Amino acid sequence: MTSAPKSVEIAIIGAGVVGLATALRLAGEGREVLVIDPNEPGSGASFGNAGTIAEYACMPVGNPGVLRALPKLLLDPDSPFSLRWAALFQLAPWLVRFVRQSLPAATRANALALAGLLAEALPAWGEMVQEAGLQDLMRRNGCLYVYRRDSDFAASEGGRALRAELGVHQQVLTADEVAALEPRLAAFEAKGLYFPDSINVSDPRTVMARLAAAAAAKGAQFMRASVTGLAAGAGVRLSGPGLVIAAQKVVIAAGARSRPLTAQAGDRIPLDTERGYHLEFPTTAPLLNRPVCPVDLGFYMTPMDGRLRVAGTVELGGLNAPPNPRRLALLGRGVRQFFPDIGKPSSQWLGFRPSLPDSRPVIGPSTESPDVIYAFGHGHLGLTLAPVTARWVASLIAGRSLPSAADFSAARFG
Ligand SMILES: Cc1cc2nc3c(=O)[nH]c(=O)nc-3n(C[C@H](O)[C@H](O)[C@H](O)COP(=O)(O)OP(=O)(O)OC[C@H]3O[C@@H](n4cnc5c(N)ncnc54)[C@H](O)[C@@H]3O)c2cc1C
């Protein structure tokens, strides 16, 4: 005997930052919302990221610079962009698309699309900070890239020029100016690039807990369950172990695990994951005043409450392989180049960025049903773009048209 489905206006699959921001937005607009996730809200990629609201980061991951270096990067297990060779066969289709998206014309189109979305990031965050009471968790000190070799700085010329053209605020700094901003950072010779408008959060986990609480206070319900079945017809029927839901609309915000659900909604979307890691080092006083990214090492060092979080690098290797100790050791060696006496890490983490080959998220309806709305694939920018995504999803559900819907639609992969 099957039990009668629970009916709800909007079901959101996934309680990461994207699902939580969307739940908050929709519940705030008076919608009936149910968020379904088998895990604690905010415990996926949204838990372990570098905490930067990177409104400046319009350069896609795939770009001509990465393409030129790709063979070297992929062959070196200690590079910031590495490959688990055991996963090569499974990853090949994604990699082929990634290579195509790294050509100059595609890079430019992807950067332009991302810049449009990123232009809304800070205002949308400002609104969400007010709604969820996050004021005490926000740090407004900008963000700093450091280039330790002149050749690395020279190689960033294309990115700097494109960001300048797109109106991103950035300032080139001398090594002395970097030292003035970050006096505890070990001295180096080359240059810095400062993004003064960027903000960051002091503790992603607390941000996620507050978002969930704020959404619940506005009436959103939460259910611990995994969605394995999705059937769109008149409305959408969701199923899973112990779960049968009939929803008028469904939002798929299951991060890197969204693909099996989109397949059932009728779309073949080349979503994969860029695995990323973090180490945390306890600190009695902050070592840095803002997130600092040594560009050659591919990670951020972000001061968080009572600790320095060293987060980043990319490992292409799928969702199932265990954490790779070599990648964690790489972060440890990297941070010690700046803070030789930092001591031992107190925690380590592996997370799964939801990544599309063109670095653009998918935000919009499935190609087969207007009742299934996608909100996933934010790659390196999910924290940054969650509240913008929530705005867009709310607009779609309200029947309002979006300015650049085609740039982020599922149909672009057809
Ligand atoms: C090392 C690292 C550093 C990063 N730094 C930054 C940064 O500084 N700034 C930034 O903007 N972004 C950063 N990111 C990226 C950012 O963390 C992600 O893009 C973002 O967290 C994705 O959010 P999400 O809600 O889509 O996914 P997630 O947070 O992964 O949430 C997805 C949720 O869906 C649930 N789920 C999955 N399958 C199902 C199912 N079948 N049924 C129900 N629920 C399901 C999961 O349990 C999970 O809770 C970083 C990522 C990494 C790995």
Ligand as a Chemical Component Dictionary entry (heavy atoms), coordinates in Angstrom:
data_LIG
# 
_chem_comp.id                   LIG 
_chem_comp.type                 NON-POLYMER 
_chem_comp.pdbx_formal_charge   0 
_chem_comp.three_letter_code    LIG 
# 
loop_
_chem_comp_atom.comp_id 
_chem_comp_atom.atom_id 
_chem_comp_atom.alt_atom_id 
_chem_comp_atom.type_symbol 
_chem_comp_atom.charge 
_chem_comp_atom.model_Cartn_x 
_chem_comp_atom.model_Cartn_y 
_chem_comp_atom.model_Cartn_z 
_chem_comp_atom.pdbx_ordinal 
LIG C1  C1  C 0 37.250 24.376 -1.297 1  
LIG C2  C2  C 0 36.099 25.221 -1.773 2  
LIG C3  C3  C 0 36.145 26.595 -1.625 3  
LIG C4  C4  C 0 35.089 27.392 -2.089 4  
LIG N1  N1  N 0 35.126 28.741 -1.872 5  
LIG C5  C5  C 0 34.089 29.513 -2.288 6  
LIG C6  C6  C 0 34.075 30.902 -2.018 7  
LIG O1  O1  O 0 34.968 31.441 -1.387 8  
LIG N2  N2  N 0 33.047 31.651 -2.490 9  
LIG C7  C7  C 0 32.013 31.087 -3.187 10 
LIG O2  O2  O 0 31.127 31.809 -3.623 11 
LIG N3  N3  N 0 31.970 29.745 -3.388 12 
LIG C8  C8  C 0 32.972 28.949 -2.971 13 
LIG N4  N4  N 0 32.959 27.619 -3.185 14 
LIG C9  C9  C 0 31.831 27.035 -3.922 15 
LIG C10 C10 C 0 30.584 26.908 -3.066 16 
LIG O3  O3  O 0 30.907 26.342 -1.818 17 
LIG C11 C11 C 0 29.553 26.031 -3.793 18 
LIG O4  O4  O 0 29.353 26.512 -5.114 19 
LIG C12 C12 C 0 28.226 26.089 -3.071 20 
LIG O5  O5  O 0 28.381 25.704 -1.720 21 
LIG C13 C13 C 0 27.209 25.176 -3.743 22 
LIG O6  O6  O 0 26.035 25.272 -2.993 23 
LIG P1  P1  P 0 24.834 24.300 -3.279 24 
LIG O7  O7  O 0 23.736 24.698 -2.381 25 
LIG O8  O8  O 0 24.568 24.254 -4.751 26 
LIG O9  O9  O 0 25.420 22.838 -2.925 27 
LIG P2  P2  P 0 25.709 22.139 -1.522 28 
LIG O10 O10 O 0 26.122 23.074 -0.480 29 
LIG O11 O11 O 0 26.615 20.995 -1.802 30 
LIG O12 O12 O 0 24.294 21.611 -1.092 31 
LIG C14 C14 C 0 23.607 20.610 -1.809 32 
LIG C15 C15 C 0 22.680 19.907 -0.838 33 
LIG O13 O13 O 0 21.864 19.014 -1.592 34 
LIG C16 C16 C 0 21.666 17.846 -0.811 35 
LIG N5  N5  N 0 21.288 16.767 -1.722 36 
LIG C17 C17 C 0 22.063 16.164 -2.652 37 
LIG N6  N6  N 0 21.370 15.190 -3.286 38 
LIG C18 C18 C 0 20.118 15.206 -2.747 39 
LIG C19 C19 C 0 18.947 14.435 -2.976 40 
LIG N7  N7  N 0 18.918 13.478 -3.914 41 
LIG N8  N8  N 0 17.841 14.678 -2.227 42 
LIG C20 C20 C 0 17.861 15.667 -1.287 43 
LIG N9  N9  N 0 18.945 16.441 -1.031 44 
LIG C21 C21 C 0 20.069 16.194 -1.746 45 
LIG C22 C22 C 0 23.012 17.622 -0.127 46 
LIG O14 O14 O 0 22.855 16.826 1.026  47 
LIG C23 C23 C 0 23.435 19.055 0.179  48 
LIG O15 O15 O 0 23.063 19.454 1.482  49 
LIG C24 C24 C 0 33.972 26.787 -2.717 50 
LIG C25 C25 C 0 33.910 25.399 -2.822 51 
LIG C26 C26 C 0 34.953 24.611 -2.345 52 
LIG C27 C27 C 0 34.857 23.116 -2.451 53 
# 
loop_
_chem_comp_bond.comp_id 
_chem_comp_bond.atom_id_1 
_chem_comp_bond.atom_id_2 
_chem_comp_bond.value_order 
_chem_comp_bond.pdbx_ordinal 
LIG C1  C2  SING 1  
LIG C2  C3  SING 2  
LIG C2  C26 DOUB 3  
LIG C3  C4  DOUB 4  
LIG C4  N1  SING 5  
LIG C4  C24 SING 6  
LIG N1  C5  DOUB 7  
LIG C5  C6  SING 8  
LIG C5  C8  SING 9  
LIG C6  O1  DOUB 10 
LIG C6  N2  SING 11 
LIG N2  C7  SING 12 
LIG C7  O2  DOUB 13 
LIG C7  N3  SING 14 
LIG N3  C8  DOUB 15 
LIG C8  N4  SING 16 
LIG N4  C9  SING 17 
LIG N4  C24 SING 18 
LIG C9  C10 SING 19 
LIG C10 O3  SING 20 
LIG C10 C11 SING 21 
LIG C11 O4  SING 22 
LIG C11 C12 SING 23 
LIG C12 O5  SING 24 
LIG C12 C13 SING 25 
LIG C13 O6  SING 26 
LIG O6  P1  SING 27 
LIG P1  O7  DOUB 28 
LIG P1  O8  SING 29 
LIG P1  O9  SING 30 
LIG O9  P2  SING 31 
LIG P2  O10 DOUB 32 
LIG P2  O11 SING 33 
LIG P2  O12 SING 34 
LIG O12 C14 SING 35 
LIG C14 C15 SING 36 
LIG C15 O13 SING 37 
LIG C15 C23 SING 38 
LIG O13 C16 SING 39 
LIG C16 N5  SING 40 
LIG C16 C22 SING 41 
LIG N5  C17 SING 42 
LIG N5  C21 SING 43 
LIG C17 N6  DOUB 44 
LIG N6  C18 SING 45 
LIG C18 C19 SING 46 
LIG C18 C21 DOUB 47 
LIG C19 N7  SING 48 
LIG C19 N8  DOUB 49 
LIG N8  C20 SING 50 
LIG C20 N9  DOUB 51 
LIG N9  C21 SING 52 
LIG C22 O14 SING 53 
LIG C22 C23 SING 54 
LIG C23 O15 SING 55 
LIG C24 C25 DOUB 56 
LIG C25 C26 SING 57 
LIG C26 C27 SING 58 
# 
